Amino acid sequence: MSLNKEYIKKNFKQKLTSMFAEDINELNKYQYFEALSSVIKDYISKCVKNTNKYYLKSKQKQVYYFSMEFLIGRLLESNLINLGIRDICKDALSELGINLDEVLQAESDAGLGNGGLGRLAACFLDSMASIGIPGHGCGIRYKYGLFEQKIKNGYQVEVPDNWLKNGYVWETRKSEKSVIVKFGGDVQLINENGKLKAIHQNYEPILAVPYDIPVVGYKNNIVNNLRLWSAETIDKDFDFSSFSNGDYLKAVEYKYSVESITQVLYPDDSTEKGKLLRLKQEYFFVSAGLQSIIRRYEKMKLSLDSLDKYIAIHINDTHPSVAIAELMRILIDEKSMSWDEAWRITTNITAYTNHTILTEALEKWPVDMFKKLLPRIYMIIEEINRRFCAKVFDKFNGDLNKVNKMSIISNNNINMAYLSIVGSHSVNGVAKLHTRILKKQELKDFFEFYPDKFNNKTNGITHRRWLIQSNPKLTDLINELIGEKWIKHPLELKNLEGFSNDKSIQDKFQHVKYQNKINLSNFIKQKYNIDVDPDSIFDVQAKRLHAYKRQVLNILNILDLYNRLIENPNLDIIPRTFIFGAKASPGYFLAKQIIKLINSAADKINNDRSIKDKIKVVFLENYDVSLAQKLIPAADISEQISTASKEASGTGNMKFMMNGAITIATLDGANIEIKDAVGNDNIIIFGLTANEVIDLYKNKNYHSRDIFNSDQRVNKILTQLTNGFLGVSNYEFNSIYDNLLFNNDEYFVLKDFAPYVEAQNRINNLYRDKNKWNKMSILNIANSGVFSSDNTITKYANEIWHINKIDFNNKLLEEN
Ligand SMILES: *Cc1c(COP(=O)(O)O)cnc(C)c1O
């Protein structure tokens, strides 16, 4: 069976009839989307079957990527691209009078993540399938994903993201593969034939039902699996006898409380709330995932002693770190394994990625809460800690201070990062600088104790979604110049370097960027009725709103530039359009006020005729994967201006680079590696270094008020925040003002202000030389291949998971 045009047309029409029983002309775009996706899914399902058959038969080692978040976005187009049939489908639909692009837009985003961490998991899945790694996702099927952001009167308003309201074509419910997860109850240790045995009683059993989403590899017939778990009541326990007792409401309330476990994604990015429901979510999907992995393994009739030869588990940050204790529980309590053997297997299987050094993001659970919800798991963590502390005591010659510092349990809290390190064979940071800071500072004691565990794996992005899918014009141009080999071998993008000095080719790149800017301008005009000039510089900062990411620094520069324009409307600058996209956590007041500030500045500036449209400010609401795909190809400038040392890696920076934007950046996270890849001349670097930041924290000799007092520009802008200049009450921006002045500007916004303004002026002058600018842009694209997650995943597979790539096309031919 081949996926040609006739196949698509025929099956699409049949689907429309069987699904909707109406004439094709009576149906809407969403129905077209559902039918086409269903045709594609039918095809994919056969690949799923074949892939699994092969995995089982060959007993290939599998890796399971455990993550609280998978920010996958839309799937129809990426599936069409990976199957190699986007153009075929476009033609097929066009012959039926239907525009494929409009159909693609009808899909809603699967927004099961907050930002970078969740998007990384999605990029990794795409790369694993595409390069032939048997790797699967394990996560939660949240009924509500990340909230939808609306802007009302300049303020963020959150609307629930009811993404499942029309069903979800890509998922398959697998009721028969459900497992039971146990909460609460009490545990007794009894002596059975000289062995301690744990008896867990009076627990609450919750049914975990898996929903599988296929992950299609790029033109290789491999389809891996993303398994998301949903919480349900066990029917027999949904006790209808209570109904007759007049407790009907109780019964329904119970059902509701069970389902609440997978009801909603926590919208906190980089903040840890320590909430019971969150802990329930974590244990729920981890326990369900592990149970199903063990069950599948046992189907292969292999001994559990060699589990670590066939299985790898990766935990994406500490959220799934209870996996360590849960695997111990299964092996010891359910499979009667000894502690030592279970520990050997567990640590060989598990690997951990650390994503942040922000203290407010490090997960800690109060012992009392934890013990009550997971009594047996707590006992196991205590024992892990007891044995670990004894080893620390030995190694550091009885240094109790060290033991106290490194103990997994201390001050009535369980430190999940420490548990993750102790229970894994690999601990990786996500960019060189981040890994260095982990080793030298945040996790120094652990690095000294386990030097061989620590390693770096710089994050990456899938070039299939972030270039081929989001920027088809650029993709065509690249193919025209260097062929298509780079698609399977992204490092080959390097071959573009040879064209960077060629003026006629520079013009072609410039033209692609211009077309993308026109598309974005049209979108902005249509949605916000703001006129933006595609000839202006598109300067973009799009990422979650957080103080450390310093959207405030960006807006302060804009206000300064505005002040200069008011003073001198003929100021010789290249017109600029400043574009923002950012969701703030609903409970993060300062972040929400920063959104209001951006919008207030936008109102004031966009409506001031005196500055002759030289600058515009646009805040795009609801920054999600689909908006990112529209926005990034149109960017001239990528704003990566976090306080050095705070952004562990960043991945937005890589997406912009791959689409030819020039980065203005601090030396933070992967920005440093971007600089190394493109060279100093092709990136704009400014501001404090990580070491300087760390020293300033240590020496406490930063006083933001000094800058307020000495820099006229800063003084003027901050005064404008509180004197009604922006058309709001004098008190509106007190939180921002106080943060910068009274709380001493924790993220050194004022300290980096002057260097940032200077860097922005450099950009203005660089852009005047279009040849030079285009050359820089081409060199950025040409050197972005190292940031393909295909490279990142190859390193994870070789150095952490010890899994070889499979060449499935050949295997499949052998079979048939
Ligand atoms: C890539 C991406 C992010 C991460 O951006 P950073 O700049 O690395 O913080 C967040 N949200 C979405 C929708 C993304 O696509």
PDBQT file of the ligand as one rigid body, heavy atoms in Angstrom, charges set to zero:
ROOT
HETATM    1  C1  LIG A 901      10.756  26.797  22.468  1.00  0.00    +0.000 C 
HETATM    2  C2  LIG A 901       9.591  27.242  23.248  1.00  0.00    +0.000 A 
HETATM    3  C3  LIG A 901       9.762  27.722  24.557  1.00  0.00    +0.000 A 
HETATM    4  C4  LIG A 901      11.125  27.856  25.209  1.00  0.00    +0.000 C 
HETATM    5  O1  LIG A 901      11.634  29.132  24.928  1.00  0.00    +0.000 OA
HETATM    6  P1  LIG A 901      12.899  29.705  25.744  1.00  0.00    +0.000 P 
HETATM    7  O2  LIG A 901      13.220  30.962  25.028  1.00  0.00    +0.000 OA
HETATM    8  O3  LIG A 901      13.990  28.695  25.612  1.00  0.00    +0.000 OA
HETATM    9  O4  LIG A 901      12.461  29.917  27.129  1.00  0.00    +0.000 OA
HETATM   10  C5  LIG A 901       8.648  28.130  25.256  1.00  0.00    +0.000 A 
HETATM   11  N1  LIG A 901       7.422  28.079  24.711  1.00  0.00    +0.000 NA
HETATM   12  C6  LIG A 901       7.217  27.633  23.458  1.00  0.00    +0.000 A 
HETATM   13  C7  LIG A 901       5.829  27.612  22.905  1.00  0.00    +0.000 C 
HETATM   14  C8  LIG A 901       8.289  27.193  22.683  1.00  0.00    +0.000 A 
HETATM   15  O5  LIG A 901       8.071  26.746  21.451  1.00  0.00    +0.000 OA
ENDROOT
TORSDOF 0
